Amino acid sequence: MEERNFETDAIRAQSERSENKEHSVPLYLTSSFVFESAEHARALFADEVQGNIYTRYSNPNSNEFIEKMCLLEGTEDGIATASGMAAMYVSMAALLKSGDHILASRSVFGSTHQILNTLFPRFNISYTYANIDDPASWESKIQKNTKMIFVETPSNPALDILDLEWLGKLAAKHKLILNVDNCFATPYLQNPAKWGAHLVTHSATKFIDGQGRVIGGAILGTKELIKEVRFFARHTGPAMSPFNAWVLSKSLETLAVRMEQHCKNAHALATYLESNPQVEKVKYPFLASHPQYQLAKKQMRLGGGVVSFEIKGGIDGGRKFLNAIKMLSHSANLGDTRSIATHPASTTHSKLSEEERLAVGITPGLVRISVGLESIDDIIKDVEQALIVS
């Protein structure tokens, strides 16, 4: 196929039209599919021919969504899952066995931490966290039974940046699977497979949907690994619904234009916050003050749609700010057209101990804002009045 730009692929890559010649791909709300003959059924179940059997296995809507995601991420294959956390769990559980070890960046989403810290030990799968600010220590933490490196970049919610090129080389040197959660960047801003990632995972609930409507996830990667992941998912059932897949595939058509504006607004808000006396610290990948600014510029197209900042007054200041916002939504989600403010220490990362939160930069007064598509003047106005109250 002729090489095309991201925006064109996101819009024009779609399933083959039916005899009805529909312009927009229809919904396939069916649990199962009929076979042409007994031989056709046998061949489908034997994986000798391609086709749909049962929506838990595949569906034209989820097929289109995942084929488009693979195209945009530059991966060979992938599967869609019911949620972002299903994608994170399946991408690890499908490839690990009792006695295996994971090396992970310390700054991961709260539920990912629970998988590593609480769930996997039940199956004798261990983990070690490595610090982002001490890359030299990573190699020393690799054990004989290490099977996978799992990272988020940018991380949630501290917005730390990890060097994907360096991680790709480290994984290759030790023959490890590099699994990158690319939720915050989306395939428009960053392509981990380009730097050596074997798996790229997404919570499609966030910027890929972009309007807070549905939940979903994606696991993308090499054919070899996805074959194992697909087998695991096929028999454990974390399937994406056809409706959600249809919504998410349509959402990808506007991902580029949305991310451009998200990033423009986020950069403007971060710049404003740096000048506000009520704010102690601002974290945004494309601010020159970010400790990994040059690295972010190297591997990301733009800085993303999320800004994190520390309010003076600690946890009380953070709570006062959240209680004072008028237009911004107070929610635990992100990636929406509507700007959302979150207090990670008491919500998304509340199950971590205080020591664990501080180790990844989640201080009591940290606020995360997923910057939406409203007028930046109105966003700043609401943040400003809430900061005065806090």
Beta strands, then each sheet from edge to edge (+ up, - down):
strand 1: 77-81
strand 2: 101-105
strand 3: 126-130
strand 4: 146-152
strand 5: 177-181
strand 6: 199-203
strand 7: 217-221
strand 8: 279-283
strand 9: 306-311
strand 10: 329-330
strand 11: 340-342
strand 12: 366-370
sheet 1: 1+ 7- 6+ 5+ 4+ 2+ 3+
sheet 2: 8+ 9- 12+ 11- 10-
end
